Amino acid sequence: LLRMAEGIAGFDTSVLISGESGTGKEVIAQYIHRRSPRAGHEMIVINCASLPENLLEAELFGYEKAAFTGASNTGKKGLFEAADGSTLFLDEINSLPLSLQGKLLRALETKTIQRIGSTVSKKVDFRLISATNENLLGAVEEKRFRADLFYRLNVLPLELLPLRNRKEDIIPLALHFL
């Protein structure tokens, strides 16, 4: 898995890391980022399940001043803009609401974003690594996840197996931590 991750680090394309909770998906995302040409910039991380839908859109895409009630008077740069020249890691992408999936797909396809309340598009140069703890293809079949977004995210798939399925790793890991 680490050899595969190192091999794909140099390719500036989407990576989808799947695995159960606790298998180290973010650790692998950091590993890929640190070995990529974008390693000179901080990787931007957001957990898609941690914020309500309306806040998630503002966090990802940013907003102009007074774009909505409670918005900052100066506006706010979104995580896509913060990841310009770097890597954006979307954890628990399976929790991304359908209403935002189309906007994410457009950002991936065009490498442009539009802040909430703005009429101007902005170019951003980012690499996307996403992670899921759910079978996304099953979510596509259940119409909870867009098929076109799934295929755009799943360009370079990595699957992390839980430790119970990698018994040969238990002793080396225990020795390492001891």
C-alpha positions as CSV (number, residue, x, y, z in Angstrom):
1,L,0.0,0.0,0.0
2,L,2.8,2.4,0.9
3,R,4.6,1.6,-2.4
4,M,1.4,2.3,-4.3
5,A,0.8,5.5,-2.4
6,E,4.4,6.6,-3.1
7,G,4.0,5.7,-6.8
8,I,0.8,7.8,-7.2
9,A,2.1,10.8,-5.2
10,G,3.8,12.3,-8.2
11,F,0.6,12.1,-10.3
12,D,-1.6,15.2,-9.9
13,T,-4.9,13.4,-10.0
14,S,-7.7,12.5,-7.7
15,V,-7.2,9.7,-5.1
16,L,-10.1,8.0,-3.3
17,I,-9.0,6.2,-0.1
18,S,-11.6,3.8,1.3
19,G,-11.6,1.9,4.5
20,E,-13.3,1.5,7.9
21,S,-13.0,4.2,10.5
22,G,-9.7,4.0,12.3
23,T,-7.7,2.4,9.4
24,G,-5.5,5.4,8.8
25,K,-7.0,7.1,5.8
26,E,-5.8,10.5,6.8
27,V,-2.4,9.2,7.5
28,I,-2.1,7.8,4.0
29,A,-3.4,11.1,2.6
30,Q,-0.7,12.9,4.5
31,Y,1.9,10.4,3.2
32,I,0.8,11.0,-0.4
33,H,0.9,14.8,0.1
34,R,4.3,14.8,1.7
35,R,5.7,12.9,-1.3
36,S,4.0,15.0,-4.0
37,P,5.2,18.1,-5.8
38,R,2.8,20.0,-3.6
39,A,4.5,19.1,-0.4
40,G,5.9,22.6,0.1
41,H,2.4,23.8,1.1
42,E,0.2,22.7,4.0
43,M,-2.4,20.1,3.1
44,I,-5.9,21.4,3.8
45,V,-8.2,19.0,5.6
46,I,-12.0,19.0,6.2
47,N,-14.3,16.3,7.5
48,C,-17.5,16.5,5.4
49,A,-19.5,15.0,8.2
50,S,-18.5,17.5,10.8
51,L,-20.4,20.5,9.5
52,P,-24.1,21.1,8.6
53,E,-24.7,21.5,4.8
54,N,-25.0,25.3,4.8
55,L,-21.8,25.8,6.7
56,L,-20.0,23.1,4.6
57,E,-20.6,25.1,1.4
58,A,-19.3,28.3,3.0
59,E,-16.2,26.5,4.3
60,L,-15.4,24.8,1.0
61,F,-16.2,27.7,-1.4
62,G,-15.9,30.8,0.8
63,Y,-18.2,33.7,0.6
64,E,-18.3,37.4,-0.2
65,K,-19.0,40.0,2.5
66,A,-22.7,40.1,3.6
67,A,-23.5,37.1,1.4
68,F,-25.9,35.8,4.1
69,T,-27.0,36.6,7.6
70,G,-24.1,36.2,9.9
71,A,-21.5,36.4,7.2
72,S,-18.3,38.3,8.0
73,N,-18.1,41.9,6.8
74,T,-14.9,41.1,5.0
75,G,-16.0,37.8,3.4
76,K,-14.0,34.6,3.8
77,K,-11.7,32.5,1.6
78,G,-12.9,28.9,1.3
79,L,-10.8,25.8,1.6
80,F,-10.5,25.4,-2.1
81,E,-8.8,28.8,-2.3
82,A,-6.7,27.9,0.8
83,A,-5.6,24.7,-1.0
84,D,-4.4,26.6,-4.1
85,G,-1.0,25.1,-5.0
86,S,-1.6,22.3,-2.4
87,T,-3.7,19.3,-1.6
88,L,-7.3,19.4,-0.3
89,F,-8.3,16.3,1.7
90,L,-12.1,15.7,2.0
91,D,-12.6,13.1,4.7
92,E,-15.9,11.2,4.8
93,I,-16.8,12.4,1.3
94,N,-19.7,10.0,1.5
95,S,-21.4,12.5,3.9
96,L,-21.3,15.3,1.3
97,P,-24.9,16.4,0.6
98,L,-26.2,15.8,-2.9
99,S,-26.8,19.5,-3.3
100,L,-23.0,20.1,-2.9
101,Q,-21.9,17.2,-5.0
102,G,-22.6,19.0,-8.3
103,K,-20.7,22.1,-7.2
104,L,-17.7,19.9,-6.1
105,L,-17.8,18.1,-9.5
106,R,-17.7,21.4,-11.3
107,A,-14.7,22.6,-9.2
108,L,-12.9,19.3,-10.0
109,E,-13.6,19.5,-13.8
110,T,-12.9,23.2,-14.3
111,K,-10.5,24.0,-11.5
112,T,-12.6,27.1,-10.8
113,I,-14.7,28.0,-7.8
114,Q,-17.3,30.7,-7.1
115,R,-17.7,32.1,-3.6
116,I,-21.2,32.3,-2.2
117,G,-22.7,35.6,-3.2
118,S,-20.2,36.2,-5.9
119,T,-20.7,36.4,-9.7
120,V,-17.0,35.9,-10.4
121,S,-15.3,32.6,-10.9
122,K,-11.7,32.1,-9.6
123,K,-9.1,29.6,-10.9
124,V,-7.6,27.3,-8.2
125,D,-4.8,24.8,-8.6
126,F,-5.4,22.0,-6.1
127,R,-5.1,18.2,-5.9
128,L,-8.0,16.4,-4.3
129,I,-7.6,13.4,-2.1
130,S,-10.9,12.1,-0.6
131,A,-11.7,9.4,1.8
132,T,-14.8,7.3,2.6
133,N,-15.7,4.8,5.3
134,E,-18.6,3.6,3.1
135,N,-18.9,1.7,-0.2
136,L,-19.4,4.7,-2.5
137,L,-20.5,2.5,-5.4
138,G,-23.3,1.3,-3.2
139,A,-24.2,4.9,-2.4
140,V,-24.3,5.6,-6.1
141,E,-26.6,2.6,-6.7
142,E,-28.9,3.9,-3.9
143,K,-28.9,7.4,-5.5
144,R,-27.2,9.0,-2.5
145,F,-24.0,9.8,-4.4
146,R,-23.6,11.1,-7.9
147,A,-22.1,8.5,-10.3
148,D,-20.2,11.2,-12.3
149,L,-18.6,12.5,-9.1
150,F,-17.7,9.0,-8.0
151,Y,-15.9,8.3,-11.2
152,R,-14.1,11.6,-11.0
153,L,-12.9,10.9,-7.4
154,N,-12.1,7.2,-8.0
155,V,-9.3,7.8,-10.6
156,L,-6.6,6.3,-8.3
157,P,-8.4,4.2,-5.6
158,L,-6.7,2.9,-2.5
159,E,-8.4,0.5,-0.1
160,L,-7.2,0.3,3.5
161,L,-7.9,-3.0,5.2
162,P,-8.5,-3.1,9.0
163,L,-5.8,-4.6,11.1
164,R,-7.9,-7.7,11.8
165,N,-7.5,-8.5,8.1
166,R,-3.7,-7.9,8.2
167,K,-2.7,-10.2,11.1
168,E,0.9,-10.3,9.8
169,D,1.3,-6.6,10.6
170,I,0.4,-7.0,14.3
171,I,3.8,-8.0,15.6
172,P,5.8,-5.5,13.5
173,L,3.5,-2.7,14.6
174,A,3.6,-3.8,18.3
175,L,7.5,-3.9,18.1
176,H,7.5,-0.5,16.5
177,F,5.4,1.1,19.2
178,L,7.2,-0.6,22.0
